[in-house]
Amino acid sequence: MPSLKAHLSWPLLTAAVAVAGGLLVVRTPPILPLGLVLASCLGIGALVVSRQPEVAAPVRVRTEVTFVASLPFLAGVLTVDQLNLRPFLNFTLSDWLFLVGCLTALGASAAGARGTLARGIPAAAGLFATGAVLSSFSSATPLDSLATAGRFVVLTCAWFWLASLILTTTHRVSLAALLWGLSAGVSGAVAFVQLRYGAIIPFTVAPTGRMLGTAQHVEDLGGSAGVATPVLLWLATTRSVHRPAVRALILVSLAGAFIGVILSGSVTGMTTALAGSAAYLLAKKKVSLLIAVAIACAVGLYYITHFQSKAGAYTPTTRFHQVQEREGSLSTRFETYRVAVRSIESNPIAGRGFATNDRKTVTGFEPHNALLNVWYTGGALAVLGLGLIIFVVFRHGWRLVATSPRGSTESDLAIALMSAFGAYLVFGLAEPTVYSRFGWIPAALLLALRPARTATGR
């Protein structure tokens, strides 16, 4: 008899698309479709539990309920770069899907599935939270400060646990990586449509020299596309993709991500994409492919800048000149760094708070550097917690590469995810990226690879 999962796969996906369509097109009250999604997932989970044979119940229930919980999680990964879709309470559609995923994952956990957190992650989150509490006493709005800091705990502990519970096989981790790459490609493709035809796509904004894609800020478009580039390169070159249609979709997404980086006009995003791609290709010792990618990028850049010039948009050359001007962003950021460092020297233990106004210096800007920003706002304990999380993620990746057969799917994917997370850190050298959702996706997928390897034996 076919499994319940086989019967429910397409109906569930169809229902999810229908609900999302009603939310985005019909613009019904958001709480209604979101409630339907939540009720459907929980109801189906209960149905799965009730219909399993008693003898095989523990294993089958775990498998089926975990499958149900994976649907909103994977849908959240697919929409993580669509930051302009905010149906309710200013949370993105991806945020709501991840929330539903967490709630359904609790059902999977009750059925016997187990998620894990890598050693050191709870301690790191505790350090960050302690720093946030201490810094809240300096904040003008303590509750807002604590709520903002809480987002970081959700992006680490909750996401990491959820990914480890749901992505129980190497195939699922690879699928999540593919969906994330598609999300970045879609955002870049929307940016190209904006360049040629304006804001004809719903929920997008008319461009003013730099394209937004499906982001709310040009730097988010450049950063999200740049961070996803190493994983898209792995997907485009791995032998584990057998279907020509899927490979074609990956190549289109890779081109879309490249276009998004350029059209965003983000110099930091361009640097991020270059660093991540070079790190992956050099780690894999694919020098010839690196040269081929460089040539393809040069050709693509020529045509993209041609379209940019015709549309009156900022070309990469224009952007490089702008950031180096005396009143450009580079000089402003260095001045903000100096102010932040002086504040840290006066009180290195407790920061100024995580609320929006707390993060701004006397220059009117917050420090555009992830580590410096956290130290300035959260103090020494918070930045120590952030540094520990970064260390744990890379340590896990290195161990996975060392213990996996060379050239295996896990080894290559781990290298790609480490390159993507490293690119995210490069992006964080010039942007306050701690709360950027797209940057923690590669970390969550990387930390989920170890349980997948144990479960599959691959």
N, C-alpha and C positions, 0 to 999 in steps of 0.2 A: 504493500500500500504506500503511495507517495507520501512523503513527509508533509507535515502541516506547513513547513517553511516553503515548500514548493508551491503549495496552494495560495499562500498569502503574499508571495513576493511582488507580483505585478499589481494585485489589488491595492496593496499598501503604497507602492510607489505612485500609482494612479491617484489614489486619494490624497497623497501628499502634494502632488502637482496641482490637483484641483483646489485644495485649500489655499496653497500659495497663490494660485491664480486669482481666487476670490479675494484674497487679502490685497493683492497688488493692483488688480484691474478694477474690480467692483468697488474697492475701498469700503468694505463693510466694517463695522466696529471691530477693531483688531482682537479684542478679548474673545469674541465668538469663535473665529477660526482657530485661534491659539488654544482655546479650551477644547475644541473638537479634536485637534491634534493630540493634546495631552490625554483626553479621555479615550481616544481611539487606541493610542499606544498602550495605555494601562489596561484597557479592556481586552485587547488582543493578547497581552501578556497573561492576563488571568485565564483567557480561553485556552491558551497553549498549555498552561499548568493543569487545567481541569481535564484536558482531552488526552493526556499521555497515559499509556499503559502503566499499571502500578509496578510491574516488575522492573521495567527499564526507566522508571520515572526520574531518578536523580540525574542521570546523564542526559536523557532526552530533554528534560525540562531546562537544564542549564543551557544546552545547545540552542534550543528554540527561543528561549527568552533573551539570551544574549544576542541572537540574530535580530530580534525585534528591537532591542535597545540600540543596535548598531545603525539602524536606519536614520534616526534623527541626527546621530553623531556624524555619519558620512554626509548627510545633507548639509550639516553645518560646515563641514570642511569644504564642500562644493561652493558654498556661498560666503566663505570667510573674507574674501576680498571685495565683496559687494557691500561696502560700508555705507552706501547711500540708501540702502533699503532698511529703514528704521520704522517698523510698523507700530510700535507701542513703547511708551516711556523712554524714548530716545535710545532704546537698545536695538542693535541690528537684528536682522532676520537670523543671521548665524548665531547670535547670542541666545535667541529664543530656542533655536533648534538644539543647541548644546544644553540648555536648561532642561528641555524635554528629555534629551539623552541621559542627563544625570538622574532624572526622576525614574525613567524606565530602567536605568542601570541598577538602581536600588532594588527594583524587583528581581533583576537578574542575580544580584548579590544575595537576596533572600532565598533564591532558588539554588544557591550553592556556588555560583560563579564568584571568582575572587580577583579583585584588582590589587595591584601592588604599587608601592612607591619606592623608587630607588633609594638605597641607603644614603642619607645625608639631606634628602629633600625636605622631610618634616623639620629637621633641625634648622635648615636654611630658612624655611618659611617662618619658623618661630622667631629667629633672629630678626627677620624683616618686620614681623608683626610687633615685636618688642620695640624696635626702633620707631615704628609708626606711633605706638602709644606714647612713648616719651616725647616725640616731636609734636604730638597733638596738643600738648600743653603750651606750645609756642604759637599755635595756629589761631587765627582770628575766628575760624569756624571749625572747631575740633571734630564735630560729627562728620562734616564733609571730608575732612582730612582722613579720618579713619575709614570712611566709605571708599575713598579713592584708593587707599592702601589695600583695602580688602580685595579690590579687583586683581591685584597682583597675586594674592593667595589663590584666588579662583583660577587665574591663568596658569598657575603652576600645580599646586596640589590637586585641585579638582580635575583639570584637564589631563594631567599625567595619570591619575588614577583611572579616569574614564577610558583613556586610550589603552591602558594596559589590560583593562577588563574586557574591552570590546575587540581590540585588534589581536585576536588570539592566534592568528596564523600569519605567516609571511605574506601570503596572498592578500590578506586584508590590509596589512600595512602598505603593500604596494598599491592596492586600490585607493586607499586614502591619499597616498602621494599623488596618484593620477588625478583624483578629484581636485586636490589642492592646485595642481598645475593648471587644470582646466579653468579654475576660478581666476587665476592670474591672467591666463590667456584671454578670457572673456573681457576682463577689465581693460586690457590693452586694445582689444578689437573695438570696444566701445569708444576708446579715446581716438582711434583712427576715424570712426564715423563722426565723432564730434569735430575733428579737424576738417573733414570734407563737407559735412552737411549741417553742422551745428547740433544743438541739443534736440534732436528729433526723437530720441529714445526717452520714454517716460522716466522720471525721477533723476534725470541728469541735468547738469547746469551748463549754460552757454559758455563756451571757452573764451578766455581773455588773454591769449598769447601762449598759455600753457594748459594742456588738457588734464582733465580730472578722471576720465574713465568712469568707473563706478565707485570711486573714492570721494571723500569730502574735502580732501586736501591734495594738492599736487605731489607733495612729498610722500604721501601714503601710496599713491599710484606708483611712483618710482621705486619706493622701498619694497612694496609687496611683490612687484614684478621682478625686481632684482634679486630678492631673496629666493624666489621660486625657481630661478633660472638653472642652478645646478641640478635640481631634481628633474626638471624637464630635460636637461641634457642626458641624464641617466636614462630616463624613460625613452628618449629618442634613440639611444644606442644599445640598450639592453636586449639580450636575446630572449628574454622571458615574454616579450610582447610578440605574439605570433600572428595576430589578425592585421592585415594591411589597413583596414579601415581605422582601427585603433591607433596604429602608428601614424597614419595620416593626420588624425585628430591631434595627436601629441605634437607633431611638427607644426601644425597650425597654431597650437597653443604656445609653442616655443617662439614662433614668429610674433604672436600677439604680445607675449611678455616683453620681447625685445622692443617692439613698437611702443608699448606702454612706457618703458624706461625712457626712451628718447623723447616722446611727446610730452611727458611730464615736465621736462625741463629741469629735472632734479639732478644736479651734479653729484650729490651724495648717492642717489639711486644708480646713476651710471657707474660710479666707483664700486658700489656694492655688487652690481651684476658682473663687472669685470673681475673683481676679487673672487667672488664665489665660483664663477665659471673656470677661471684659471686654476684655482685651488683644486677643484674636482678633476679637471683634465690632467694636471700635472701629477696629482696623487695617483691617478690611474696610468700615468706614463703614456698618455695618448697625445704625444707632441704633434703628430701629423694631423690628428683631429683638431687640436688647438689651432693649428695654422689654417685649416679649412674653415673653422668657425670664425676666425679673425677675418678671413677673406669674405665670407658670407655677410658678416656684420658690416664690413666696409661698403660692400655693394648695397646692402639694405639701407645703411646710413645715407648714402648718396641720394637714393630715391626718396627717403623720408624727408630729408632736408629740402629736397625740391618741392615737395608738397607743402612743407612748412613755410617756405619762402612765398609761395603763391598765395597761401592763406593769411600771410602776415603774422604767423606765429613765431615764437622764439626758437631759433635753431640752437644746437649744442654749442656752437662757437659763440653765439650771442650770450648764452647763459654763462659760459666760462669767463667772458669779459665782465659781465655784470657782477658776479660774485667777487671779483678781484678789485672792483672799483673802491675808491676811498670810503664811500658811504654804502658799499655793498654789504651783503650778508656776512661775508667773511670777517670784516673788521668789527662789525657789530657783535658777532658771536665771540670773538676773542676778548672784547671789552666785557661782555657778560661773564665769560669765564673768570676774568680777573676779579670781578666783583664777588662771584660765588666763592672763589678760593679764599678771599679775605674774610667772608662770612664764616666759612668752615674753620679757618684758623682761630677765630674768636670763640667758637664752640664746636669742636669736632664730634662730640658725642651725640648731642640732640640737634636735629634739623629744625627747619622753620615750619614744617607741616606740608601735607600733600594736597591741600585744597588749591583750587586754580589760582587764587590771588597769592597764596603762600609761595608758589613756585616762581613767581616773577621777581626779578631783581630790580634795582633802582633804574636799570636801563630800560625797563618795560618789557623785557623778555626773560624767559626761563633759560637755564643753561642747556644748550643744544648738544648735550653729551650724556649718554645714559647713566654711566657710573657717577659722573660729577653731579648730575641732576639728582640722583638718589641720595648721594651724600649730603648735598645742600638741603634737600627737603626732609630726608629721613634720618640723617645722622650716620655715625659709624656702624652701628649694628645693622641698619638696613642695607648699607652698601656691602657689608660683610656677608649678609644673607644672600644678596644677589650674586656676589662673586662665588659663593659656595655652590649655588645652583649651576652656574656656568661650568664650574669645575666638575661637578657630578655628571653633567650631560656629556662633556668631552671625555671624561674618564670611561663612562659607559660605552661610548662610541669606539674608543681605542681598544678596549677589551673585546668588544664584539668583533672588530676587524681582526684582532690577533687570534681569536679562537675560531673564526669561521674559515672554511676553505677559501683559498685565493681564487677570485673570479666567481664566487658563488653570488647568488642574488642578495643574500643578507650582507655580505661583505661590501659589494658595490653600492647597495642602497644605503648602508651605514656611512660610507664615504661621502655619498651625495648629500645625505642629511646633515652630516657634520660640516660639509662645505656650505650648505644653506644656512645653518645656524651661525657659522663663522661669518658669512656674509651679513647676517642680521646684526652681529656685533660690530662689523665694519660700519654698517648703516648707523648704529648707535653712537659712533664716534662723533657724529655731527648732527644727531637728532635725538630728542627725548623719547626713546622708543620702548621704554619698559612696559607700557600698557598696550603696545601694538599687538593685536591678536595674531596677525600673520607671522610674526617673528617666533612665537612659541609653538606653532604647528610642527616645524621640523624637530624641535626638542621633544615634544610629546610622541611623535612617531618613532624617533630614535630610541627613546626609553622603552617603547612598547616592543621593540624588536627582540629583546631577550626572552620574554615569555613566549613570543611566537616561535622562536628557534627551539625552545624547550618542548613546546607543544607539538611541533611538526617534525622535529628531528632533522630539519634541513639546515 
